[in-house]
Amino acid sequence: MSRSLIVFLVVVCLFSGRTDGAPSPATSGCSGCGGAGGSSTASGGTCGGFLSIFVAVGGGRCRWYGTPDPLFLSCFQSRPCEPAVTRTWTGLDPNTPLEFCLTLGGETFCLENPVSSGSTGSGSDSRDSVNLGCGSGTTFTVSSASCGLSASAQASCMACIGN
């Protein structure tokens, strides 16, 4: 039997369903990519207001990828984690500028046009953010420079681990 045929049969066995009811190696033993979020608050400052930030992270998914020749089998991301960020503010002066930023890979990125606290000085903003690859993380921030307030929360996505 040729080497290519043997390698092909091994890969087919690894990625095919089993008849004994046990999970296939294609779907088991490759885990990780779970999401974790956080929250933070800040109050006082020169405006006497309150800022909060909450980050929820939907988990991604890992799966086995491989090639038959040369034989290569590894556990990689098949779907990234999905962060959702909610920022809330109360008690700020009306129309106070607010910055929404994220820090990724050591660089900080903010929305081009700062958000205003509105005519009442209170409000909230919820939005989905850029997806996180498995094994990565970022920090989200809401801040008001004029009030001297800032709140940050971390989001992370676990790495894929093949057993």
N, C-alpha and C positions, 0 to 999 in steps of 0.2 A: 504494500500500500504506500502511496507517495506521501511525503511530508505535508504537502498542501492539503491533501484530502484528510489526513489525520487532524491537522490544525482546524480545518473547516468543521469537522465533526465535533471537536471539543467545543468550539464556539457555539455551534448549534445546540449542543447539550446545555451549555451555560445559559443561553438566552431563551430556551423553550420552556413551556410550562411543564410542570411535573404531574405525573398521574397519581401520586400517593397523597395528594392534598396539601403537601408542604409548599411554601412559597418558592417561586423560582429565584435563583440567584440574581436574575435581572432586576428584581424588585426588592430583594432583601439584602441586608448587610451594607447598603449604601445609604447612609443617613446624614442628618445635619441640615443646615440651611434654615434653622428655626429663627424666627424674628424675636427681638426683645426691644422694647421701648422704655421710655421714662417720662418724668415730669419734673417741673420746677416752678417756683414762684419767686417774685420779688415785690417788695412793697416799701412805701416811704418815698425816698428820693426827695427832690426839690418840689415835686408836684403833689406829694402825698397820695399817689395812686397805687395801683396794684396791677401786676402783669403775671400771667401764668402761661405755661406751654405744656402740652401733653402730646406725646408721640406714641402711636400704636403702630406695630410693625407686623404685617401679615407674612407668614413664613413662606419661604421658597420651597424648592424641591430639588433633590439630587437623584441621579440615576447612573447606572453603569453604561459606559461607552467602551467600545473595543473594536479592534481590527483583527482579522484572522492571520494576515501575513505581512509583517511580522506580528506575532501574537502580542497584543497589547490590550489590557483591560484596566480601566480606572474609573473611579467614582467622581463625577463632575456635576456641576449645576445644570439643571434643565429648566428651572424657572427661578428668577431672582426674588428677593424679599420686597414687599411693597409697603413703604411707610406712609402714614397719614398723620398730618400735623394739625393740631387745634391750638390757636393762640387766643387768649382772652385778656381783656383789659377793662378796668373800672376806675373811676375816681380821678382820671387824668383831666388836665385842662382841655377844653374843647379844641378840636383840630390840632392836637399834638402830633407831630410826625413820629411814626413807628417804623423801625426797620425789621424786616423778616430776612434772616440769613441762614446759610448752612455752611459748615466747614467740612470739606471733603479732601482727603489727601494733603492736608496742611494748608489748603487754600480756602479762603472765605468768599462766598458768593452771596450777594444780596439782591433782592428785587430792585429793578432799576428805578421805579417810582415808589418812594416811601408811602406807606399806607397812613391814613390819618385816623386819629382816635374818634373822629366824627363830632357832630355838634353837641353831643351829650358827654363826651369824654369816656364813653363805655362802648364795648362791642366785642365781637369775636370774628375769627376767620378760620375756616377749615379748608384744607386742600390736600390732595395727594401730592407726594413729592417724587423726586427721581428715584428709580428702583435701586436697591442695594444688591450688589453681587454677593454670593455666598462667601463668607470669610471677610466681609468688610463692615465698616461702620461710619457714622457721620454724627455731627452735632448740629442741632437746630437751635436758633436763637431768636427771641423777640426782644427788642430794646428801644428805649427812648433816650437819646442822648440829652435832649433838653431837660428831662426829668431825672437823669442819672440813674435809670433803672435798666436792668438787663436780666433775663431768665433764659437758661439754656437746658436742653435735654438731649440725651444721647440715644441713638438708635443703632442697633447692631444686627448682623445676620451671620449666624454660625457657619463655619466652613463645612464642606462635605467631607465625610469620613467613610472610607470603604473598609469593611472588615473581611 
